Amino acid sequence: MNLEIKSALPDHSISHFVHSFWMLENKTGKDIPSTVLPNGMVDLTLMKTGSGDWEMVVRGVDTLPSHVNIRAGTKLFSIGLKLLAVEYLLGDSIKDVLNEGKVISNHFWQFEEPDLNSLENFSKKATQKIKFIAHENIDNRKKKLFELIYSSHGSITVKELSEQVYWSSRQMNRYFNQRFGISLKAYCKILRVGDSFKHISQGKLFPEQNFTDQNHFIKEIKKYTGATPKELSKNKDDGFVNMTAIKKFPS
């Protein structure tokens, strides 16, 4: 594929909002067809092609693999957001962009050309903006809910979450469906699958998360990606951009 892909981890002070920062640039001179896999993140992306204008897009949770065409000359910077960021950074529901994206204003972020010269500059500016509101009054129950979900990599039951957060299953599911367009249980499954990509990219074709057995692991991976763990691991022609990118991800 020969895409230029870079990634960076967030400062600890904003890690409850941000999973990672990314940069991708297609300098190959040709369009590259690829597939984006569900990983449980919400992507906030600044993107342009060639000499075109920068455009900011928010993409909701993916529940299915999406086929994309990375056009020649495309350059993008992206923030992989955790779900807590939807309410406190985006301030809106994203249920209308499940499996798709929408253009939004750059008014809050105020990214300028110098911020888009490098991943370091982009992540520095984003971190500064997030820190302004990172310590606002965040609902402690929601913060704990997401801490448990992410620390378990999705391998936790709704019942366990309800017992530890003191929030009924019905209320949690209503919150997830209204805010994100997906049930809590379904989201945890997607997050668990997404967390497996790193292992699969290293050729570890067996479950490292809480799957019942090998068959269950293969079935769940194929359900959400359209491919088996073996096919993802081979990543023929770099056809799965997640699998290509994740090798660039810091340990």
Backbone bond lengths (Angstrom), bond angles and torsions (degrees), N, CA, C in turn:
res aa  C-N    CA-C-N  psi(-1)  N-CA   C-N-CA  omega(-1)  CA-C   N-CA-C  phi
1 M - - - 1.466 - - 1.520 110.87 -
2 N 1.334 117.66 -40.59 1.460 122.83 177.67 1.525 113.19 59.52
3 L 1.307 117.30 33.54 1.451 120.90 170.65 1.522 108.49 -79.27
4 E 1.323 116.11 146.37 1.457 119.41 171.41 1.525 107.44 -88.42
5 I 1.318 116.73 117.34 1.453 122.03 -178.18 1.520 109.35 -129.11
6 K 1.325 116.56 129.66 1.453 122.20 176.43 1.528 109.06 -131.46
7 S 1.329 115.88 154.40 1.461 119.66 178.96 1.520 109.98 -143.94
8 A 1.317 115.72 160.88 1.464 121.52 178.41 1.521 109.11 -151.49
9 L 1.321 114.90 148.50 1.462 120.77 176.99 1.528 110.14 -87.38
10 P 1.330 117.97 153.23 1.461 120.10 -179.37 1.522 112.48 -79.43
11 D 1.315 115.94 160.41 1.457 122.22 169.33 1.526 108.39 -60.08
12 H 1.314 116.99 143.30 1.463 120.40 -175.97 1.528 112.11 -56.93
13 S 1.318 117.05 -32.01 1.465 120.66 -176.40 1.526 113.40 -65.57
14 I 1.335 117.82 -17.60 1.469 119.93 179.06 1.524 111.62 -119.56
15 S 1.329 117.46 12.77 1.469 121.00 -174.46 1.534 112.69 -69.11
16 H 1.339 118.25 -15.00 1.467 118.86 175.85 1.526 110.57 -77.79
17 F 1.350 116.59 -14.24 1.459 121.92 176.91 1.525 112.85 -104.62
18 V 1.331 116.78 -34.62 1.466 121.13 -169.16 1.522 111.62 -119.30
19 H 1.322 115.38 132.05 1.459 121.52 174.77 1.524 110.42 -87.99
20 S 1.343 117.23 -43.44 1.463 120.40 -174.51 1.521 110.85 -169.96
21 F 1.334 114.46 164.12 1.467 123.02 173.11 1.526 108.20 -116.36
22 W 1.347 115.60 145.56 1.462 119.80 -176.77 1.523 111.72 -138.47
23 M 1.317 115.18 152.71 1.456 122.44 169.78 1.526 108.18 -134.98
24 L 1.317 116.62 136.99 1.466 121.43 177.19 1.520 108.23 -136.66
25 E 1.330 116.08 136.76 1.461 120.06 177.34 1.526 109.08 -141.27
26 N 1.323 115.10 131.66 1.464 121.25 178.42 1.527 109.33 -102.19
27 K 1.326 115.22 99.54 1.458 121.76 -179.94 1.530 111.93 -104.49
28 T 1.328 116.58 15.43 1.464 120.50 -174.14 1.521 113.16 -76.46
29 G 1.340 116.65 -17.14 1.459 119.50 -176.86 1.511 113.76 84.28
30 K 1.313 116.66 3.87 1.472 119.61 177.93 1.523 110.34 -142.86
31 D 1.326 115.10 156.76 1.464 120.34 176.79 1.526 109.44 -69.96
32 I 1.329 115.93 145.20 1.460 120.81 -178.85 1.525 109.81 -123.26
33 P 1.332 117.41 112.97 1.472 119.58 175.03 1.525 110.04 -75.23
34 S 1.320 117.10 139.24 1.457 119.91 -179.37 1.522 109.22 -153.59
35 T 1.325 115.16 177.78 1.460 121.77 179.21 1.516 109.03 -128.47
36 V 1.325 116.15 129.24 1.455 122.47 175.81 1.520 108.19 -97.30
37 L 1.319 116.72 129.00 1.459 121.80 -175.49 1.529 111.24 -100.26
38 P 1.325 117.98 149.60 1.473 120.98 175.42 1.525 110.61 -62.92
39 N 1.340 116.47 131.95 1.470 119.17 178.34 1.532 112.83 -135.48
40 G 1.324 117.29 2.84 1.465 120.48 176.28 1.511 114.58 88.13
41 M 1.334 118.25 1.50 1.450 120.84 -179.88 1.523 111.67 -99.31
42 V 1.326 114.96 158.01 1.459 122.75 170.21 1.520 106.31 -105.37
43 D 1.313 117.28 126.21 1.463 120.84 -174.42 1.520 111.70 -101.76
44 L 1.325 115.62 126.22 1.456 122.36 172.03 1.520 106.16 -108.21
45 T 1.323 116.67 114.21 1.459 120.99 -167.92 1.522 112.13 -126.72
46 L 1.335 115.59 136.38 1.457 123.11 168.35 1.519 106.74 -106.14
47 M 1.329 116.31 125.76 1.459 119.21 -171.77 1.517 110.74 -143.46
48 K 1.326 114.96 146.15 1.465 120.49 171.56 1.522 108.29 -148.41
49 T 1.329 115.54 159.25 1.461 121.41 176.32 1.523 108.54 -122.24
50 G 1.307 115.43 123.71 1.458 120.25 -179.97 1.514 112.13 60.70
51 S 1.319 115.65 -129.69 1.467 121.03 -179.13 1.519 112.43 -92.43
52 G 1.323 116.32 12.52 1.466 120.50 -179.69 1.521 112.31 -69.26
53 D 1.314 115.51 176.85 1.464 121.35 179.97 1.523 111.02 -81.58
54 W 1.327 115.79 152.67 1.455 121.06 173.75 1.525 109.23 -71.02
55 E 1.314 116.46 141.14 1.464 122.61 179.84 1.524 108.87 -132.17
56 M 1.321 116.84 133.00 1.458 120.85 179.60 1.522 109.58 -99.76
57 V 1.319 115.44 129.55 1.463 121.70 -176.28 1.523 109.52 -131.01
58 V 1.319 116.78 137.14 1.462 120.68 170.95 1.524 107.35 -108.71
59 R 1.325 115.70 130.68 1.465 121.25 178.91 1.519 108.84 -115.85
60 G 1.324 115.24 129.01 1.455 120.46 -178.53 1.515 112.51 -74.36
61 V 1.311 115.54 -171.45 1.466 121.67 179.69 1.521 109.55 -64.90
62 D 1.309 116.36 135.89 1.470 121.42 174.66 1.518 109.21 -95.31
63 T 1.317 115.91 134.36 1.458 121.20 175.41 1.527 111.26 -113.06
64 L 1.335 115.99 -6.91 1.459 122.61 -179.00 1.527 108.92 -137.59
65 P 1.326 117.52 156.39 1.470 119.05 174.10 1.524 109.50 -67.13
66 S 1.334 116.43 141.93 1.460 121.09 -179.72 1.528 109.61 -118.20
67 H 1.317 115.71 130.17 1.461 120.76 178.90 1.532 108.39 -87.92
68 V 1.314 115.68 126.91 1.460 120.75 -177.15 1.516 110.10 -127.83
69 N 1.324 115.25 160.14 1.457 121.41 175.04 1.519 107.29 -120.90
70 I 1.327 116.43 108.55 1.459 121.46 -179.00 1.524 107.61 -83.97
71 R 1.318 115.80 100.75 1.461 120.96 -171.98 1.526 112.08 -67.76
72 A 1.313 115.46 149.22 1.466 121.21 177.35 1.526 109.44 -57.57
73 G 1.323 116.27 135.50 1.457 120.40 179.73 1.513 114.63 85.24
74 T 1.329 116.94 3.19 1.463 120.36 179.39 1.528 110.71 -73.04
75 K 1.316 115.44 135.97 1.456 121.83 173.18 1.518 107.57 -133.05
76 L 1.319 116.46 132.63 1.465 118.32 179.82 1.522 111.26 -143.96
77 F 1.323 113.38 151.28 1.458 123.05 171.93 1.508 106.59 -122.64
78 S 1.324 116.60 138.54 1.457 119.46 -174.50 1.520 111.64 -139.95
79 I 1.333 114.91 145.58 1.452 121.82 172.60 1.521 107.09 -111.22
80 G 1.330 116.62 119.53 1.458 121.11 174.47 1.518 108.13 -82.63
81 L 1.313 116.96 104.06 1.463 121.92 -174.92 1.521 112.19 -92.45
82 K 1.310 115.47 142.44 1.457 120.86 169.03 1.529 108.04 -81.95
83 L 1.319 117.11 164.14 1.458 119.91 -171.12 1.526 114.30 -66.21
84 L 1.319 117.99 -27.71 1.462 119.75 178.90 1.532 110.90 -59.83
85 A 1.327 116.21 -27.88 1.462 121.06 -178.72 1.525 112.32 -68.57
86 V 1.317 117.48 -24.11 1.462 120.34 -177.48 1.523 110.64 -59.37
87 E 1.301 116.57 -47.53 1.456 121.09 -178.39 1.523 112.22 -74.89
88 Y 1.324 117.00 -41.62 1.460 119.93 -170.37 1.529 114.63 -94.67
89 L 1.332 118.13 -20.33 1.459 120.66 176.39 1.523 111.91 -106.81
90 L 1.315 116.78 -45.06 1.455 120.55 -178.52 1.519 111.77 -86.86
91 G 1.349 115.60 -27.77 1.455 120.56 175.82 1.509 115.03 65.47
92 D 1.316 117.29 27.35 1.461 119.62 -175.88 1.521 109.93 -154.74
93 S 1.333 115.74 164.32 1.456 120.71 172.89 1.526 108.95 -76.63
94 I 1.325 116.22 148.63 1.469 119.68 176.15 1.524 110.73 -117.76
95 K 1.344 116.69 17.20 1.464 118.92 -178.04 1.523 112.00 -65.14
96 D 1.344 116.45 -21.46 1.464 119.65 -179.94 1.513 112.47 -80.75
97 V 1.332 117.45 -6.96 1.475 119.88 178.74 1.529 111.01 -120.15
98 L 1.322 116.45 31.19 1.456 120.38 172.53 1.525 107.77 -63.31
99 N 1.331 116.48 125.00 1.468 122.47 -179.16 1.533 113.71 64.57
100 E 1.318 117.69 18.69 1.465 119.59 176.64 1.525 109.40 -158.08
101 G 1.327 116.72 -179.73 1.448 120.14 -177.92 1.520 111.34 -130.64
102 K 1.329 115.23 169.17 1.469 120.67 175.64 1.523 108.84 -145.13
103 V 1.316 115.28 148.72 1.454 121.58 179.09 1.527 109.15 -75.39
104 I 1.332 116.43 135.07 1.453 121.21 177.50 1.528 109.70 -129.02
105 S 1.321 115.67 169.44 1.455 121.48 -178.44 1.534 111.40 -77.35
106 N 1.310 115.96 148.87 1.457 123.29 174.78 1.537 110.52 -91.02
107 H 1.338 117.11 11.98 1.466 122.06 -172.03 1.528 112.09 -58.55
108 F 1.328 117.52 -46.68 1.461 119.73 -178.57 1.528 111.50 -70.36
109 W 1.339 116.78 -45.76 1.463 121.17 -171.85 1.513 111.82 -75.75
110 Q 1.329 116.69 -37.34 1.470 121.43 177.90 1.537 113.02 54.33
111 F 1.332 115.40 44.92 1.463 119.26 174.72 1.524 108.67 -70.06
112 E 1.332 116.20 136.02 1.453 122.36 178.34 1.527 109.02 -123.29
113 E 1.327 116.72 170.01 1.464 121.21 -174.14 1.531 113.70 -51.19
114 P 1.352 119.90 -44.06 1.474 118.89 179.40 1.535 112.99 -60.82
115 D 1.346 117.28 -27.45 1.467 120.90 179.34 1.523 111.35 -73.43
116 L 1.335 116.20 -15.59 1.454 120.69 -173.15 1.525 112.29 -110.16
117 N 1.336 114.82 21.18 1.466 120.27 176.64 1.520 112.32 -86.71
118 S 1.344 116.32 -21.57 1.457 119.58 -177.99 1.523 109.38 -159.54
119 L 1.324 115.94 161.11 1.461 120.64 176.63 1.527 110.01 -63.47
120 E 1.326 116.30 -36.76 1.462 120.37 179.70 1.534 111.28 -60.87
121 N 1.334 116.68 -45.37 1.461 120.48 179.57 1.525 111.26 -65.85
122 F 1.330 115.82 -42.11 1.465 121.10 -179.71 1.527 111.08 -61.95
123 S 1.325 116.82 -49.66 1.466 120.18 -177.60 1.528 111.19 -67.58
124 K 1.329 117.16 -32.35 1.468 120.77 178.11 1.519 110.76 -65.28
125 K 1.342 116.87 -45.77 1.463 120.83 179.45 1.527 110.64 -65.61
126 A 1.331 117.11 -44.09 1.465 120.87 179.52 1.527 110.84 -61.77
127 T 1.319 116.31 -41.49 1.470 120.78 179.91 1.523 111.06 -62.88
128 Q 1.328 116.82 -41.70 1.461 120.91 178.26 1.528 111.20 -60.37
129 K 1.321 116.40 -44.46 1.469 120.61 -179.08 1.523 110.91 -65.92
130 I 1.332 116.68 -42.04 1.466 120.66 -177.59 1.522 110.68 -67.60
131 K 1.318 116.57 -37.31 1.463 119.84 -178.53 1.523 112.25 -63.44
132 F 1.331 116.81 -25.48 1.461 119.67 178.83 1.529 111.55 -60.49
133 I 1.331 116.19 -32.45 1.466 118.50 -177.13 1.524 112.61 -119.03
134 A 1.317 116.96 3.47 1.465 120.67 -175.94 1.519 112.82 -64.03
135 H 1.317 117.19 -23.81 1.467 119.50 -176.80 1.527 112.31 -109.14
136 E 1.327 116.70 15.85 1.457 119.58 174.32 1.528 109.25 -66.79
137 N 1.307 115.32 172.97 1.466 119.80 -177.41 1.525 111.02 -67.34
138 I 1.312 115.17 97.03 1.466 120.93 178.30 1.520 108.06 -95.65
139 D 1.302 116.03 134.08 1.460 121.36 178.32 1.534 108.58 -57.97
140 N 1.325 116.54 115.16 1.466 120.83 -176.56 1.521 112.44 -61.34
141 R 1.328 116.09 -32.43 1.460 119.31 179.61 1.530 110.81 -66.44
142 K 1.323 116.14 -41.98 1.466 119.99 178.24 1.523 110.63 -68.69
143 K 1.328 116.27 -40.19 1.463 119.58 179.39 1.525 110.65 -61.16
144 K 1.323 116.97 -43.65 1.461 120.62 178.73 1.524 110.93 -66.66
145 L 1.330 116.61 -39.49 1.463 121.02 178.50 1.522 110.57 -55.45
146 F 1.319 116.60 -49.71 1.465 119.51 -177.35 1.520 112.22 -73.50
147 E 1.306 117.53 -31.47 1.473 119.38 174.85 1.520 110.42 -60.34
148 L 1.330 116.68 -41.60 1.466 121.04 179.40 1.525 111.38 -68.46
149 I 1.321 116.16 -41.05 1.469 120.24 -179.51 1.526 110.58 -63.04
150 Y 1.336 116.86 -47.20 1.465 119.59 -175.49 1.528 112.42 -77.24
151 S 1.320 117.44 -35.38 1.470 118.58 178.96 1.527 111.67 -67.98
152 S 1.335 116.32 -26.27 1.468 120.59 177.53 1.522 111.64 -91.32
153 H 1.338 117.20 -2.51 1.471 122.87 -177.37 1.530 111.05 57.29
154 G 1.330 115.72 33.01 1.459 120.06 178.74 1.516 114.37 85.58
155 S 1.330 116.80 -3.59 1.469 120.65 -177.60 1.522 110.51 -90.95
156 I 1.315 115.65 60.00 1.460 121.85 178.85 1.523 106.96 -146.44
157 T 1.319 116.81 143.19 1.454 120.21 -176.54 1.526 111.10 -85.49
158 V 1.322 115.09 158.87 1.468 120.46 176.75 1.523 109.71 -61.17
159 K 1.321 116.58 -36.97 1.464 121.31 179.63 1.528 110.71 -62.59
160 E 1.336 116.45 -44.82 1.465 120.57 179.15 1.527 110.88 -63.18
161 L 1.314 116.40 -40.81 1.460 120.66 179.05 1.525 110.59 -63.54
162 S 1.323 115.44 -44.44 1.461 120.49 -179.81 1.521 111.40 -59.58
163 E 1.327 115.67 -42.18 1.470 120.71 -178.31 1.527 111.97 -68.83
164 Q 1.332 116.73 -35.00 1.467 119.86 -176.04 1.529 113.34 -86.44
165 V 1.330 116.25 -25.80 1.462 120.26 -177.30 1.527 111.29 -99.41
166 Y 1.330 116.48 -15.23 1.465 122.14 -176.75 1.534 110.94 60.75
167 W 1.326 112.39 51.20 1.464 121.37 179.52 1.521 105.59 -139.06
168 S 1.307 118.63 128.00 1.456 120.40 -174.18 1.526 110.98 -66.47
169 S 1.321 115.68 152.01 1.470 120.78 179.07 1.521 110.77 -57.79
170 R 1.324 116.35 -40.31 1.462 120.57 -179.51 1.526 110.88 -62.86
171 Q 1.322 116.74 -43.98 1.470 120.32 -179.72 1.523 111.68 -66.56
172 M 1.326 116.40 -40.11 1.464 119.28 178.84 1.519 111.27 -64.56
173 N 1.327 116.35 -42.30 1.465 119.74 179.94 1.520 111.65 -67.38
174 R 1.330 116.56 -36.89 1.462 119.32 176.72 1.525 109.98 -62.58
175 Y 1.328 116.04 -43.28 1.463 121.28 178.50 1.533 110.61 -60.67
176 F 1.340 117.33 -46.26 1.458 121.22 -178.92 1.530 111.65 -65.07
177 N 1.317 116.96 -44.96 1.460 119.85 -178.01 1.523 112.15 -67.26
178 Q 1.331 116.79 -39.99 1.459 120.00 -178.84 1.514 112.36 -74.34
179 R 1.315 117.36 -35.12 1.463 121.07 -175.62 1.528 112.39 -89.69
180 F 1.352 116.97 -38.78 1.463 120.54 -171.72 1.531 114.04 -117.98
181 G 1.333 118.04 -12.82 1.464 121.13 178.30 1.505 114.14 79.56
182 I 1.343 116.43 20.65 1.462 120.82 -177.74 1.524 108.69 -150.69
183 S 1.331 117.06 150.95 1.460 119.73 178.92 1.526 110.26 -75.05
184 L 1.320 116.44 158.85 1.471 121.47 178.61 1.522 110.85 -61.05
185 K 1.312 117.38 -44.18 1.461 121.27 -178.47 1.525 111.06 -61.93
186 A 1.324 115.86 -43.94 1.465 120.11 -179.75 1.526 110.54 -64.94
187 Y 1.322 116.11 -38.41 1.468 119.18 179.42 1.526 111.28 -64.18
188 C 1.312 116.86 -43.02 1.465 120.32 179.49 1.525 111.09 -61.56
189 K 1.322 116.86 -37.20 1.468 120.18 177.82 1.525 110.98 -63.47
190 I 1.337 116.06 -43.31 1.465 120.60 179.96 1.524 110.35 -64.89
191 L 1.332 116.23 -42.79 1.461 120.20 179.58 1.523 110.92 -62.42
192 R 1.306 116.76 -39.85 1.468 121.08 179.43 1.528 110.89 -65.24
193 V 1.329 116.38 -40.72 1.463 120.62 176.76 1.526 110.06 -64.40
194 G 1.348 116.53 -46.07 1.458 120.36 -179.90 1.514 112.48 -61.14
195 D 1.322 116.31 -35.35 1.458 120.11 179.69 1.532 111.65 -68.96
196 S 1.317 116.88 -18.56 1.463 120.78 -179.87 1.524 112.82 -80.20
197 F 1.337 117.33 -14.61 1.460 119.69 -174.66 1.528 112.23 -61.83
198 K 1.321 117.20 -37.73 1.467 120.11 -179.37 1.524 110.71 -61.55
199 H 1.331 116.00 -45.89 1.464 120.16 179.40 1.529 110.85 -63.96
200 I 1.344 115.12 -43.59 1.460 119.57 -178.65 1.527 110.54 -63.29
201 S 1.333 117.31 -39.29 1.470 120.80 179.96 1.523 111.65 -63.19
202 Q 1.343 115.85 -22.90 1.467 121.36 178.70 1.527 111.55 -92.48
203 G 1.342 116.37 6.72 1.459 120.65 178.64 1.516 114.48 83.42
204 K 1.325 117.23 11.76 1.467 121.17 177.87 1.523 108.64 -89.04
205 L 1.318 115.98 95.84 1.463 121.23 -171.50 1.521 112.68 -96.85
206 F 1.306 115.95 36.55 1.457 120.89 177.44 1.533 106.99 -133.44
207 P 1.321 117.73 156.39 1.469 119.97 -175.43 1.518 113.35 -69.49
208 E 1.333 115.70 133.22 1.455 120.96 174.02 1.528 110.40 -112.44
209 Q 1.322 115.97 -4.66 1.460 121.11 174.46 1.522 108.56 -108.84
210 N 1.324 115.94 -172.33 1.462 121.38 -171.30 1.526 112.58 -81.87
211 F 1.337 116.63 66.67 1.454 121.80 172.41 1.526 107.61 -96.79
212 T 1.323 116.44 149.68 1.459 121.19 -176.53 1.527 111.58 -59.86
213 D 1.326 115.69 -48.34 1.466 121.09 179.62 1.531 108.41 -161.92
214 Q 1.325 115.78 -174.36 1.469 120.36 -177.49 1.523 112.23 -61.30
215 N 1.335 116.87 -41.70 1.464 119.97 -179.58 1.530 111.33 -63.74
216 H 1.331 115.49 -40.72 1.461 120.06 178.24 1.522 109.99 -63.37
217 F 1.306 116.61 -40.64 1.455 122.62 178.64 1.531 110.70 -59.96
218 I 1.311 116.73 -50.65 1.465 121.64 -179.27 1.530 110.64 -62.25
219 K 1.329 115.99 -42.62 1.463 121.00 -178.85 1.527 111.44 -62.91
220 E 1.331 117.16 -43.70 1.467 120.96 -178.68 1.527 110.98 -69.06
221 I 1.322 117.03 -40.94 1.467 120.42 178.45 1.527 109.91 -61.71
222 K 1.308 116.72 -45.77 1.465 120.39 -178.25 1.527 111.28 -68.55
223 K 1.322 117.16 -34.15 1.471 121.21 179.70 1.523 111.07 -59.90
224 Y 1.325 116.66 -41.67 1.460 120.04 -174.06 1.525 114.27 -97.42
225 T 1.333 117.51 -14.95 1.465 119.32 -178.22 1.526 113.36 -117.16
226 G 1.318 117.18 -18.19 1.453 120.49 -176.68 1.512 112.87 79.78
227 A 1.334 116.99 7.78 1.468 121.01 -177.84 1.521 109.58 -141.86
228 T 1.322 116.31 159.70 1.454 121.18 176.22 1.528 109.45 -82.78
229 P 1.334 118.02 161.54 1.468 119.43 175.19 1.529 112.64 -53.87
230 K 1.327 117.42 -38.39 1.461 120.99 -180.00 1.528 110.96 -63.41
231 E 1.343 116.69 -43.06 1.473 120.84 179.39 1.529 110.99 -65.27
232 L 1.333 116.01 -39.57 1.463 119.61 177.58 1.520 110.80 -64.63
233 S 1.321 115.93 -41.29 1.460 120.82 -179.20 1.524 111.68 -62.61
234 K 1.309 116.73 -41.74 1.472 120.80 178.53 1.525 110.87 -68.63
235 N 1.347 116.70 -35.38 1.467 122.83 176.99 1.530 110.98 45.18
236 K 1.317 115.59 56.69 1.458 122.10 -175.95 1.528 111.25 -54.87
237 D 1.325 115.73 129.87 1.472 123.51 -179.51 1.527 111.70 55.54
238 D 1.334 116.39 26.72 1.472 120.69 -178.40 1.525 110.88 52.79
239 G 1.328 115.93 40.60 1.459 120.90 -175.02 1.511 115.60 -72.64
240 F 1.330 117.12 -16.96 1.465 121.02 177.54 1.527 107.56 -110.26
241 V 1.316 116.35 105.00 1.463 119.66 -172.55 1.530 111.54 -63.38
242 N 1.336 117.99 -30.90 1.474 120.36 177.10 1.520 111.06 -60.69
243 M 1.338 115.88 -43.44 1.453 120.16 -176.50 1.535 110.91 -68.87
244 T 1.332 116.48 -33.13 1.456 120.36 175.67 1.522 110.43 -69.98
245 A 1.344 115.61 -44.98 1.462 120.78 -176.19 1.516 112.93 -68.52
246 I 1.329 116.64 -36.48 1.450 119.25 -171.88 1.540 112.24 -66.23
247 K 1.322 116.19 -22.18 1.465 119.62 176.41 1.531 111.48 -69.93
248 K 1.340 115.44 -16.36 1.463 120.52 178.50 1.531 111.05 -92.06
249 F 1.335 115.91 -4.50 1.465 119.78 -172.94 1.525 111.05 -77.08
250 P 1.333 117.87 135.31 1.466 120.17 179.95 1.523 111.39 -60.73
251 S 1.299 117.50 152.38 1.465 121.83 179.24 1.523 109.69 -66.43
